[in-house]
Amino acid sequence: MCAGRVKISSTDFQGQQLITWIRHPAEIFGHFALFSQKEFTCNAEAMGNTTISFIEGNAFKLFMDSFPGVYGLMLQKMAMENRAMQLKLKDTAYKPAKAKIAHTLIKHISFKTRNTPTPTIYGLKRTEIAELTGLALETVVRCLSDLEKKKIIKRAADHIKILDYESLQKISGQQK
């Protein structure tokens, strides 16, 4: 990823979509298929203006052969992603809905607003929050409304402002 964001998702036979990752600038994707040498069926959708650099598989392997230290970095990256996916599965199975939503909001705070008095999430739709958390859209709408009534967040058409980060963090189960 050079600029923007890409939503990586998969769809089941009933047409339900599950977002597995949202890739940001300086992150890579496609490496699981490259290293497994197996087809990896998923969808990738740009979230706004996006620039992606494509490196053909054989060229990337040649690059890694030329710089063997990259193998260790790729193994580390894949291990970290595997751990993140395990934690996501655990959260999906055991966390309450409001905690899942709070965690998702915190995770998607814009880099530019991260350390400001009102961190903000841009371009994340209710349907995408549902797809990221594995929750029904109705549950997401109800929880977001509750968070807004408690003045923890403030919703607008294109963004969500976090008014009380510490409360959102407590709800998510990620206390400092």
C-alpha positions as CSV (number, residue, x, y, z in Angstrom):
1,M,0.0,0.0,0.0
2,C,1.4,3.4,-1.0
3,A,-1.6,5.6,-0.1
4,G,-5.2,5.2,1.1
5,R,-6.7,2.0,2.5
6,V,-7.9,-1.3,1.1
7,K,-10.5,-3.6,2.6
8,I,-9.7,-7.3,2.3
9,S,-12.8,-9.5,2.8
10,S,-14.2,-12.9,1.9
11,T,-17.8,-13.8,1.1
12,D,-19.6,-17.0,2.1
13,F,-22.0,-19.0,0.0
14,Q,-24.9,-17.0,1.3
15,G,-23.3,-13.7,0.3
16,Q,-22.4,-12.6,3.8
17,Q,-19.1,-10.6,3.8
18,L,-16.5,-10.7,6.5
19,I,-13.7,-8.2,6.5
20,T,-10.5,-9.9,7.5
21,W,-8.1,-6.9,7.2
22,I,-8.0,-3.3,6.4
23,R,-4.6,-2.5,4.9
24,H,-3.0,1.0,5.4
25,P,0.0,2.7,3.8
26,A,3.3,0.7,4.1
27,E,1.4,-2.6,4.7
28,I,1.4,-5.5,2.3
29,F,-1.1,-8.0,1.2
30,G,-1.1,-11.0,-1.1
31,H,1.9,-12.6,0.6
32,F,-0.1,-15.5,2.1
33,A,-1.0,-16.7,-1.4
34,L,2.6,-16.1,-2.6
35,F,4.2,-18.2,0.1
36,S,1.6,-20.9,0.3
37,Q,1.6,-21.2,-3.5
38,K,-2.1,-21.9,-3.3
39,E,-5.0,-19.8,-4.6
40,F,-6.3,-17.5,-1.9
41,T,-9.7,-16.3,-2.8
42,C,-10.7,-12.9,-1.3
43,N,-11.9,-9.5,-2.3
44,A,-9.9,-6.3,-2.2
45,E,-11.8,-3.0,-2.4
46,A,-10.2,0.5,-2.3
47,M,-11.6,2.7,0.5
48,G,-11.3,6.1,-1.2
49,N,-8.4,7.3,-3.3
50,T,-5.8,4.5,-3.1
51,T,-2.4,3.9,-4.6
52,I,-1.1,0.3,-4.7
53,S,2.3,-1.0,-5.9
54,F,2.2,-4.5,-7.4
55,I,5.3,-6.7,-7.2
56,E,5.1,-9.8,-9.3
57,G,5.7,-13.0,-7.3
58,N,8.9,-14.2,-9.0
59,A,10.4,-10.7,-8.8
60,F,9.7,-10.6,-5.1
61,K,11.2,-14.0,-4.6
62,L,14.3,-12.9,-6.5
63,F,14.4,-9.8,-4.3
64,M,14.3,-12.0,-1.2
65,D,17.0,-14.3,-2.5
66,S,19.2,-11.2,-3.1
67,F,18.5,-9.9,0.4
68,P,18.1,-13.0,2.7
69,G,17.3,-10.8,5.7
70,V,13.9,-10.2,4.1
71,Y,12.9,-13.8,4.8
72,G,13.2,-13.3,8.5
73,L,11.2,-10.0,8.3
74,M,8.5,-11.8,6.3
75,L,8.3,-14.6,8.8
76,Q,8.0,-12.1,11.6
77,K,5.3,-10.2,9.8
78,M,3.3,-13.4,9.0
79,A,3.7,-14.6,12.6
80,M,2.4,-11.2,13.9
81,E,-0.6,-11.4,11.5
82,N,-1.3,-14.9,12.5
83,R,-1.4,-13.8,16.2
84,A,-3.6,-10.8,15.3
85,M,-6.0,-13.2,13.5
86,Q,-6.1,-15.5,16.6
87,L,-6.9,-12.6,18.9
88,K,-9.6,-11.5,16.5
89,L,-11.1,-14.9,16.5
90,K,-11.0,-15.1,20.3
91,D,-12.6,-11.6,20.5
92,T,-15.3,-12.6,18.0
93,A,-16.1,-15.7,20.1
94,Y,-16.0,-14.2,23.6
95,K,-16.2,-10.4,23.7
96,P,-19.6,-8.7,24.1
97,A,-20.9,-6.7,21.1
98,K,-20.1,-3.3,22.6
99,A,-16.5,-4.3,23.4
100,K,-16.0,-5.5,19.8
101,I,-17.3,-2.3,18.4
102,A,-15.2,-0.1,20.8
103,H,-12.1,-2.1,19.9
104,T,-12.8,-1.7,16.2
105,L,-13.3,2.1,16.6
106,I,-10.1,2.4,18.5
107,K,-8.2,0.4,16.0
108,H,-9.4,2.5,13.0
109,I,-8.6,6.0,14.4
110,S,-7.0,8.1,11.7
111,F,-3.2,8.3,12.1
112,K,-3.4,12.1,11.8
113,T,-5.8,12.4,14.8
114,R,-4.5,9.7,17.0
115,N,-2.8,11.9,19.6
116,T,-5.3,14.8,19.5
117,P,-8.0,15.7,22.0
118,T,-10.7,14.2,19.7
119,P,-9.4,11.2,17.8
120,T,-11.4,10.6,14.6
121,I,-12.3,7.6,12.4
122,Y,-12.9,8.5,8.8
123,G,-14.7,6.5,6.1
124,L,-15.7,3.5,8.2
125,K,-19.3,2.6,7.5
126,R,-21.7,0.9,9.9
127,T,-21.8,-2.1,7.5
128,E,-18.0,-2.3,7.6
129,I,-18.0,-2.3,11.4
130,A,-20.5,-5.1,11.3
131,E,-18.3,-7.0,8.8
132,L,-15.2,-6.4,10.9
133,T,-16.8,-7.6,14.1
134,G,-19.0,-10.4,12.8
135,L,-22.1,-8.7,14.3
136,A,-25.5,-8.0,12.8
137,L,-25.9,-4.5,11.4
138,E,-28.8,-3.8,13.8
139,T,-26.5,-4.6,16.8
140,V,-23.9,-2.2,15.5
141,V,-26.4,0.5,15.0
142,R,-27.8,0.0,18.5
143,C,-24.4,0.0,20.1
144,L,-23.2,3.1,18.2
145,S,-26.4,4.9,19.2
146,D,-25.8,3.9,22.9
147,L,-22.2,5.2,22.7
148,E,-23.4,8.4,21.3
149,K,-26.1,8.9,23.9
150,K,-23.4,8.4,26.6
151,K,-21.4,11.1,24.8
152,I,-18.5,8.7,24.2
153,I,-18.6,9.2,20.4
154,K,-20.2,11.7,18.0
155,R,-21.2,10.5,14.6
156,A,-21.4,12.5,11.4
157,A,-22.0,11.3,7.8
158,D,-18.3,10.8,7.0
159,H,-16.6,10.4,10.3
160,I,-16.9,9.4,14.0
161,K,-15.3,11.5,16.7
162,I,-14.2,9.9,19.9
163,L,-15.2,12.3,22.7
164,D,-14.2,10.1,25.6
165,Y,-11.3,7.9,24.6
166,E,-10.7,6.5,28.1
167,S,-14.4,5.3,28.4
168,L,-14.2,3.7,25.0
169,Q,-10.9,2.0,26.0
170,K,-12.6,0.6,29.1
171,I,-15.5,-0.7,27.1
172,S,-13.1,-2.4,24.7
173,G,-11.4,-4.2,27.5
174,Q,-8.0,-2.5,26.6
175,Q,-7.3,-0.4,29.6
176,K,-3.9,1.2,29.8
